[in-house]
Amino acid sequence: MQTIRDKGNFIFCALFSYLVATSFINQDVYAFTVRYASLIIFAVLGILALPYLAEDLKNKDTDLLCTVLTVVLSVICAVLSHSGFGAVLIPSDLALICYMSGRLRFSEKTAMYIAFAGACPVILWYSHVRWSYNFNMAGFAFMLMAFFGMLLIEMISETDLVDIKYKGFIEFMIFLTGFILSMLYHSRTAMFGMAVFAVIYLTYGFMSTCRWLYRLIFMLASIGAVLFTAVYIRLASVFGDITLLYKDIFSGRQAIWRELWRAFLQSPAAGIGSAYQLESFEIFEVHNGMFDILVVHGIPVFTLVVIMLWRTFGRMFISGKTDSGVGLHKLNQIRRIAIPAAFAMMFTSYFENFFTVPPYSVIFMSFLLIAGL
C-alpha cells in the first residue's frame, strides 16, 4: 500500500492522460470510453484511497465519513428509485474526487505535466478533430484547454526552461482565443464558463481576504445551479422566445426542468432515479449537473456532495504555505488560475452536467490538485 501511496501522482497522471487521449481525439473512441469511464475512475480512486483508510478511520476523518455515506446512500437511493448501477457512480466518483483531492499532493513537475497534457490537444482540435464533435462540447474543450494553457505558461515562466517576460499578455491571448473559438462555435455554456472564470480571476485577491465573497461564489456555483432551474422556468414563461447566437435562449430546458421538479417533489428523499422516462425529451438528460444529483439521488446525497465540495474548496483557501518547491508568489498565481477554473466548471453546471461526468470530473479534480500545490 505504501507503494501505491508513493506512486499516487503517477497513477493519477496515467488516468488523466488516458481519459484526455481517448476523449478528445476521436468521437467513436470517446463514445466507447465514457461507457466505462465512471467505473474506471471509481476503481482507480478507490485503490488510491486504500493507504489512507486506516489512519482516517482511526482519526474519524469527516471527509472519509462523508465519502462512505455518499456511496452507501447512493446505492440505497438507486435501489429505491430503480436506477441503473451507472447512476450510483456519479455522486460516488465526486465524493472520491473530493476525498482524494485532500490526500494526493502534486509536485511542481506533476502539475506541469498535467497542464501540458491538458493543453496540447488544442493543436489537433484547432486543425480537424473538433468537426466530429458536438459544437457545445467543442467549445467546452477549447475553454478547458485555454485554462490548462494559462497554467502551463504560469508554471514554465521564470524557470530554467524558459523566461517569459510577457506571460500575463500571453495568458490573456490564450484566454481570448479560447473565448473567441467558443463564441464561433456558438457554445454558450463555454462562453458563460469563461466569463465566470474572468470575474473570479479578477476578484481572486478579494476572495483571499473577504471570505464572504468566496462563500457567496461557492453557493452560487452549487446550490445556485439548482435554484437557477426554477428561475429559468419562470423567465421562460414570462419572456417566451428570445434568440441569441442563432439559438433560442429558452431552448427547451424549461420543459425538462419543470417536469423533473414535479417528479422530484413526489420523492425528494430517494430521488426519481436514472430510469425515469422523460415526456419532454427523447432521452433522460437533465442538462444541469447539480440539479441532476438532486433529482436523481435525492436530498441526502445532494447535501453530502455539497458538503464535500465545500470542504474541498475551503482547503484551497486556507493553504498559505507550500512545501512542493514552488515559491509563494508563483503558487498564488497558479492558484489564481486553477481555483477560478474549477469554479468555472461548476458554474457550467447551470446548463450542462459536464463537471460531474467523465472525463470532465477528472479534469475538475486536476484543477483542485493543482490549486493544492
RODO-2510 file (C-alpha; in nm, 4 decimals, decimal comma):
residues 373
     n   res          X          Y          Z
     1     m     0,0000     0,0000     0,0000
     2     q     0,2884     0,2353     0,0677
     3     t     0,3958     0,1871    -0,2929
     4     i     0,0502     0,2920    -0,4108
     5     r     0,0659     0,5930    -0,1826
     6     d     0,4091     0,6908    -0,3132
     7     k     0,3009     0,6386    -0,6748
     8     g    -0,0359     0,8105    -0,6342
     9     n     0,0591     1,1066    -0,8516
    10     f     0,1888     0,8783    -1,1264
    11     i    -0,1324     0,6732    -1,1229
    12     f    -0,3456     0,9874    -1,1378
    13     c    -0,1377     1,1220    -1,4290
    14     a    -0,1923     0,7925    -1,6111
    15     l    -0,5694     0,8138    -1,5515
    16     f    -0,5775     1,1778    -1,6636
    17     s    -0,3743     1,1040    -1,9773
    18     y    -0,5906     0,8048    -2,0684
    19     l    -0,9154     0,9989    -2,0374
    20     v    -0,7886     1,3037    -2,2271
    21     a    -0,6378     1,0932    -2,5071
    22     t    -0,9460     0,8755    -2,5505
    23     s    -1,1981     1,1572    -2,5149
    24     f    -1,0510     1,4412    -2,7193
    25     i    -0,9131     1,2712    -3,0291
    26     n    -1,1861     1,0612    -3,1868
    27     q    -1,5629     1,0720    -3,1385
    28     d    -1,6064     0,6935    -3,1684
    29     v    -1,3325     0,6259    -2,9142
    30     y    -1,4898     0,8863    -2,6864
    31     a    -1,8281     0,7131    -2,7076
    32     f    -1,6642     0,3862    -2,6022
    33     t    -1,4598     0,5489    -2,3249
    34     v    -1,7456     0,7266    -2,1489
    35     r    -1,9363     0,3997    -2,1284
    36     y    -1,6899     0,2634    -1,8737
    37     a    -1,5061     0,5765    -1,7568
    38     s    -1,7128     0,6297    -1,4396
    39     l    -1,6362     0,2771    -1,3260
    40     i    -1,2667     0,3162    -1,4117
    41     i    -1,2481     0,6405    -1,2121
    42     f    -1,4210     0,4795    -0,9155
    43     a    -1,1842     0,1817    -0,9241
    44     v    -0,8655     0,3879    -0,9626
    45     l    -0,9539     0,6443    -0,6968
    46     g    -1,0739     0,3657    -0,4688
    47     i    -0,7365     0,1938    -0,4974
    48     l    -0,5565     0,5229    -0,4371
    49     a    -0,7686     0,5744    -0,1244
    50     l    -0,6723     0,2408     0,0368
    51     p    -0,3454     0,3548     0,2010
    52     y    -0,5255     0,6399     0,3792
    53     l    -0,8225     0,4462     0,5163
    54     a    -0,6686     0,3040     0,8344
    55     e    -0,5354     0,6377     0,9543
    56     d    -0,8530     0,8259     0,8607
    57     l    -1,0717     0,5635     1,0281
    58     k    -0,8632     0,5944     1,3432
    59     n    -0,8974     0,9731     1,3351
    60     k    -1,2687     0,9557     1,2467
    61     d    -1,1987     1,1762     0,9467
    62     t    -1,5002     1,3781     0,8298
    63     d    -1,4119     1,3510     0,4607
    64     l    -1,3936     0,9724     0,4808
    65     l    -1,7265     0,9565     0,6655
    66     c    -1,8953     1,1763     0,4029
    67     t    -1,7456     0,9690     0,1210
    68     v    -1,8671     0,6381     0,2651
    69     l    -2,2110     0,7835     0,3388
    70     t    -2,2377     0,9200    -0,0154
    71     v    -2,1600     0,5822    -0,1705
    72     v    -2,3905     0,3899     0,0651
    73     l    -2,6821     0,6328     0,0314
    74     s    -2,6376     0,6445    -0,3477
    75     v    -2,6763     0,2672    -0,3592
    76     i    -2,9809     0,2741    -0,1306
    77     c    -3,1468     0,5516    -0,3315
    78     a    -3,0698     0,3691    -0,6564
    79     v    -3,2459     0,0582    -0,5275
    80     l    -3,5458     0,2579    -0,4053
    81     s    -3,5751     0,4563    -0,7297
    82     h    -3,4838     0,1642    -0,9604
    83     s    -3,1798     0,3445    -1,1010
    84     g    -2,9114     0,1773    -1,3051
    85     f    -2,5773     0,0966    -1,1419
    86     g    -2,4042     0,3618    -1,3507
    87     a    -2,6051     0,6362    -1,1807
    88     v    -2,4552     0,5384    -0,8442
    89     l    -2,1082     0,6160    -0,9766
    90     i    -2,1739     0,9861    -1,0459
    91     p    -2,2048     1,1076    -0,6835
    92     s    -1,9675     0,8332    -0,5650
    93     d    -1,6959     0,9493    -0,8046
    94     l    -1,7466     1,3101    -0,6957
    95     a    -1,7144     1,2066    -0,3319
    96     l    -1,3915     1,0177    -0,4047
    97     i    -1,2614     1,3132    -0,6050
    98     c    -1,3169     1,5443    -0,3079
    99     y    -1,1681     1,2913    -0,0661
   100     m    -0,8547     1,2221    -0,2711
   101     s    -0,8071     1,5909    -0,3522
   102     g    -0,7217     1,6289     0,0138
   103     r    -0,4833     1,3312     0,0129
   104     l    -0,2815     1,3464    -0,3084
   105     r    -0,0202     1,6196    -0,3263
   106     f     0,1181     1,7341    -0,6606
   107     s     0,4799     1,8277    -0,7091
   108     e     0,5593     2,1150    -0,9435
   109     k     0,6683     1,8686    -1,2135
   110     t     0,3456     1,6696    -1,1807
   111     a     0,1355     1,9842    -1,2061
   112     m     0,3359     2,0947    -1,5096
   113     y     0,2771     1,7599    -1,6805
   114     i    -0,0990     1,7781    -1,6154
   115     a    -0,1117     2,1324    -1,7539
   116     f     0,0797     2,0244    -2,0657
   117     a    -0,1334     1,7124    -2,1191
   118     g    -0,4500     1,9175    -2,0792
   119     a    -0,3394     2,1924    -2,3174
   120     c    -0,1693     2,0033    -2,6009
   121     p    -0,4864     1,8509    -2,7613
   122     v    -0,5803     2,2029    -2,8742
   123     i    -0,3439     2,1571    -3,1721
   124     l    -0,5494     1,8639    -3,3012
   125     w    -0,8781     2,0327    -3,2162
   126     y    -0,7872     2,3505    -3,3972
   127     s    -0,6896     2,1560    -3,7091
   128     h    -0,9657     1,8978    -3,7554
   129     v    -1,0843     1,6940    -3,4562
   130     r    -1,3421     1,9465    -3,3441
   131     w    -1,5580     1,8919    -3,6522
   132     s    -1,6625     1,5443    -3,5402
   133     y    -1,7886     1,6604    -3,2002
   134     n    -2,0978     1,8396    -3,0808
   135     f    -2,0317     2,2134    -3,1027
   136     n    -2,1208     2,2682    -2,7378
   137     m    -1,8653     2,0068    -2,6340
   138     a    -1,6102     2,1574    -2,8733
   139     g    -1,6480     2,4980    -2,7110
   140     f    -1,6156     2,3424    -2,3668
   141     a    -1,2974     2,1616    -2,4754
   142     f    -1,1475     2,4881    -2,6018
   143     m    -1,2360     2,6502    -2,2687
   144     l    -1,0579     2,3807    -2,0675
   145     m    -0,7546     2,3762    -2,2957
   146     a    -0,7265     2,7533    -2,2554
   147     f    -0,7223     2,7144    -1,8758
   148     f    -0,4530     2,4470    -1,8956
   149     g    -0,2555     2,6605    -2,1395
   150     m    -0,2628     2,9539    -1,8979
   151     l    -0,1491     2,7270    -1,6140
   152     l     0,1335     2,5894    -1,8276
   153     i     0,2601     2,9378    -1,9129
   154     e     0,2487     3,0322    -1,5446
   155     m     0,4441     2,7214    -1,4450
   156     i     0,7208     2,7454    -1,7033
   157     s     0,7741     3,1179    -1,6601
   158     e     1,0891     3,2184    -1,4751
   159     t     1,2211     2,8604    -1,4756
   160     d     1,5237     2,7001    -1,6336
   161     l     1,3032     2,6016    -1,9280
   162     v     1,2135     2,9486    -2,0451
   163     d     1,1937     3,3025    -1,9154
   164     i     0,8624     3,4517    -2,0282
   165     k     0,8693     3,8254    -1,9747
   166     y     0,5212     3,8829    -2,1107
   167     k     0,3437     3,5884    -1,9511
   168     g     0,0450     3,7995    -1,8494
   169     f    -0,0128     3,9085    -2,2084
   170     i     0,0360     3,5525    -2,3386
   171     e    -0,2117     3,4144    -2,0846
   172     f    -0,4634     3,6821    -2,1824
   173     m    -0,4261     3,5939    -2,5512
   174     i    -0,4754     3,2248    -2,4728
   175     f    -0,7916     3,3079    -2,2791
   176     l    -0,9172     3,5428    -2,5513
   177     t    -0,8539     3,2840    -2,8229
   178     g    -1,0429     3,0195    -2,6261
   179     f    -1,3352     3,2577    -2,5733
   180     i    -1,3486     3,3549    -2,9418
   181     l    -1,3395     2,9900    -3,0506
   182     s    -1,6210     2,9097    -2,8079
   183     m    -1,8173     3,2033    -2,9468
   184     l    -1,7585     3,0930    -3,3063
   185     y    -1,8970     2,7527    -3,2132
   186     h    -2,1986     2,9168    -3,0501
   187     s    -2,1129     2,7314    -2,7287
   188     r    -2,2964     2,9488    -2,4811
   189     t    -2,2096     2,7147    -2,1940
   190     a    -1,8364     2,7588    -2,2564
   191     m    -1,8744     3,1341    -2,3011
   192     f    -2,0593     3,1519    -1,9701
   193     g    -1,7897     2,9425    -1,8013
   194     m    -1,5110     3,1637    -1,9343
   195     a    -1,6963     3,4799    -1,8315
   196     v    -1,7304     3,3400    -1,4793
   197     f    -1,3615     3,2481    -1,4820
   198     a    -1,2693     3,6060    -1,5759
   199     v    -1,4801     3,7529    -1,2939
   200     i    -1,3381     3,5179    -1,0295
   201     y    -0,9839     3,5616    -1,1641
   202     l    -1,0120     3,9393    -1,1351
   203     t    -1,1653     3,9235    -0,7859
   204     y    -0,9377     3,6463    -0,6561
   205     g    -0,7408     3,8881    -0,4394
   206     f    -1,0606     3,9954    -0,2638
   207     m    -1,1651     3,6325    -0,2170
   208     s    -0,8437     3,5632    -0,0279
   209     t    -0,9232     3,8315     0,2292
   210     c    -1,3045     3,8500     0,2152
   211     r    -1,4248     3,5022     0,2971
   212     w    -1,7879     3,6027     0,2457
   213     l    -1,7146     3,6550    -0,1247
   214     y    -1,5703     3,3047    -0,1582
   215     r    -1,8722     3,1621     0,0265
   216     l    -2,1108     3,3535    -0,1997
   217     i    -1,9386     3,2283    -0,5150
   218     f    -1,9445     2,8702    -0,3881
   219     m    -2,3139     2,8871    -0,3004
   220     l    -2,3927     3,0304    -0,6431
   221     a    -2,1877     2,7550    -0,8102
   222     s    -2,3520     2,4707    -0,6171
   223     i    -2,6971     2,5386    -0,4734
   224     g    -2,7346     2,8321    -0,7118
   225     a    -2,7266     2,5913    -1,0064
   226     v    -3,0339     2,4168    -0,8685
   227     l    -3,2197     2,7393    -0,7926
   228     f    -3,1360     2,8620    -1,1415
   229     t    -3,3626     2,5954    -1,2914
   230     a    -3,6640     2,7427    -1,1115
   231     v    -3,5686     3,0958    -1,2185
   232     y    -3,5180     2,9762    -1,5758
   233     i    -3,8625     2,8169    -1,5838
   234     r    -4,0185     3,1395    -1,4616
   235     l    -3,8290     3,3602    -1,7072
   236     a    -3,9211     3,1334    -1,9966
   237     s    -4,2890     3,1650    -1,9124
   238     v    -4,2621     3,5455    -1,8930
   239     f    -4,0430     3,6311    -2,1931
   240     g    -4,1122     3,3466    -2,4351
   241     d    -3,8816     3,3047    -2,7363
   242     i    -3,5649     3,5186    -2,7410
   243     t    -3,2802     3,4457    -2,9839
   244     l    -2,9072     3,4727    -2,9075
   245     l    -2,6319     3,3435    -3,1392
   246     y    -2,8936     3,1927    -3,3715
   247     k    -3,0424     2,9902    -3,0875
   248     d    -3,3427     3,0400    -2,8649
   249     i    -3,2257     3,1356    -2,5157
   250     f    -3,5031     2,9220    -2,3707
   251     s    -3,4328     2,6191    -2,5847
   252     g    -3,6462     2,3534    -2,4191
   253     r    -3,4679     2,3086    -2,0879
   254     q    -3,7562     2,4797    -1,9129
   255     a    -3,9892     2,1945    -2,0119
   256     i    -3,7421     1,9308    -1,8901
   257     w    -3,6747     2,1079    -1,5616
   258     r    -4,0448     2,1746    -1,4980
   259     e    -4,1222     1,8064    -1,5455
   260     l    -3,8305     1,6969    -1,3284
   261     w    -3,9272     1,9322    -1,0457
   262     r    -4,2779     1,7866    -1,0411
   263     a    -4,1456     1,4304    -1,0330
   264     f    -3,8790     1,5104    -0,7717
   265     l    -4,1237     1,6721    -0,5289
   266     q    -4,3055     1,3395    -0,5144
   267     s    -3,9879     1,1606    -0,3985
   268     p    -3,7415     1,4164    -0,2564
   269     a    -3,5559     1,1787    -0,0234
   270     a    -3,4630     0,8982    -0,2649
   271     g    -3,4873     1,0955    -0,5898
   272     i    -3,6537     0,9873    -0,9121
   273     g    -3,3702     0,7620    -1,0332
   274     s    -3,1950     0,7480    -1,3682
   275     a    -3,4579     0,5141    -1,5169
   276     y    -3,7206     0,7894    -1,5154
   277     q    -3,8850     0,8319    -1,8561
   278     l    -3,8960     1,1937    -1,9654
   279     e    -4,2001     1,3091    -2,1599
   280     s    -4,0441     1,6427    -2,2589
   281     f    -3,7277     1,4970    -2,4201
   282     e    -3,6378     1,1801    -2,6074
   283     i    -3,3623     1,0755    -2,3642
   284     f    -3,3053     1,1254    -1,9922
   285     e    -3,0752     1,4296    -1,9891
   286     v    -3,1051     1,6842    -1,7100
   287     h    -2,8674     1,9452    -1,8606
   288     n    -2,7661     2,0633    -1,5124
   289     g    -2,5025     1,8793    -1,3090
   290     m    -2,6061     1,9783    -0,9567
   291     f    -2,9772     1,9503    -1,0346
   292     d    -2,9071     1,6046    -1,1787
   293     i    -2,7579     1,4894    -0,8474
   294     l    -3,0527     1,6330    -0,6549
   295     v    -3,3395     1,4935    -0,8618
   296     v    -3,1810     1,1563    -0,9416
   297     h    -3,0331     1,0762    -0,5987
   298     g    -3,2368     1,2821    -0,3550
   299     i    -3,1727     1,5457    -0,0911
   300     p    -2,9395     1,3464     0,1436
   301     v    -2,6926     1,2539    -0,1334
   302     f    -2,7054     1,6058    -0,2783
   303     t    -2,6367     1,7533     0,0654
   304     l    -2,3350     1,5282     0,1193
   305     v    -2,1913     1,6195    -0,2214
   306     v    -2,2297     1,9920    -0,1474
   307     i    -2,0638     1,9470     0,1940
   308     m    -1,7675     1,7647     0,0412
   309     l    -1,7259     2,0251    -0,2328
   310     w    -1,7457     2,2987     0,0337
   311     r    -1,4714     2,1350     0,2383
   312     t    -1,2582     2,0778    -0,0708
   313     f    -1,2690     2,4401    -0,1839
   314     g    -1,2184     2,5525     0,1739
   315     r    -0,8893     2,3618     0,1927
   316     m    -0,7597     2,5514    -0,1084
   317     f    -0,8185     2,8872     0,0578
   318     i    -0,6685     2,8039     0,3967
   319     s    -0,3430     2,6755     0,2443
   320     g    -0,0994     2,9583     0,2992
   321     k     0,2335     2,7822     0,2613
   322     t     0,3845     2,5252     0,0307
   323     d     0,6406     2,2506     0,0628
   324     s     0,6319     2,1489    -0,3025
   325     g     0,9245     2,3652    -0,4054
   326     v     0,7066     2,6361    -0,5597
   327     g     0,7637     2,9935    -0,4486
   328     l     0,4742     3,1508    -0,2601
   329     h     0,4192     3,4280    -0,5153
   330     k     0,4230     3,1824    -0,8039
   331     l     0,1964     2,9456    -0,6116
   332     n    -0,0575     3,2227    -0,5612
   333     q    -0,0511     3,2983    -0,9330
   334     i    -0,1102     2,9307    -1,0135
   335     r    -0,3977     2,9158    -0,7663
   336     r    -0,5377     3,2337    -0,9161
   337     i    -0,5925     3,0355    -1,2375
   338     a    -0,6700     2,6881    -1,1014
   339     i    -0,9375     2,7908    -0,8491
   340     p    -1,1398     3,0030    -1,0969
   341     a    -1,1037     2,7173    -1,3497
   342     a    -1,2571     2,4717    -1,1020
   343     f    -1,5342     2,7194    -1,0193
   344     a    -1,5954     2,7817    -1,3906
   345     m    -1,6531     2,4086    -1,4409
   346     m    -1,9051     2,4104    -1,1566
   347     f    -2,0850     2,7126    -1,2978
   348     t    -2,1272     2,5423    -1,6350
   349     s    -2,3481     2,3063    -1,4342
   350     y    -2,6171     2,5722    -1,4827
   351     f    -2,6636     2,4428    -1,8388
   352     e    -2,4854     2,1055    -1,8643
   353     n    -2,3681     1,8184    -1,6448
   354     f    -2,0056     1,8361    -1,7648
   355     f    -1,8132     1,8606    -1,4385
   356     t    -1,9975     1,5654    -1,2799
   357     v    -1,9197     1,3123    -1,5565
   358     p    -1,6027     1,1711    -1,7216
   359     p    -1,3642     1,2874    -1,8456
   360     y    -1,4533     1,6277    -1,7039
   361     s    -1,4806     1,5107    -1,3433
   362     v    -1,1126     1,4082    -1,3521
   363     i    -1,0228     1,7373    -1,5216
   364     f    -1,2119     1,9118    -1,2412
   365     m    -1,0058     1,7119    -0,9902
   366     s    -0,6833     1,8119    -1,1663
   367     f    -0,7626     2,1805    -1,1106
   368     l    -0,8281     2,1075    -0,7430
   369     l    -0,4957     1,9257    -0,7103
   370     i    -0,3031     2,1990    -0,8904
   371     a    -0,4629     2,4573    -0,6618
   372     g    -0,3460     2,2491    -0,3652
   373     l     0,0217     2,2607    -0,4616
***
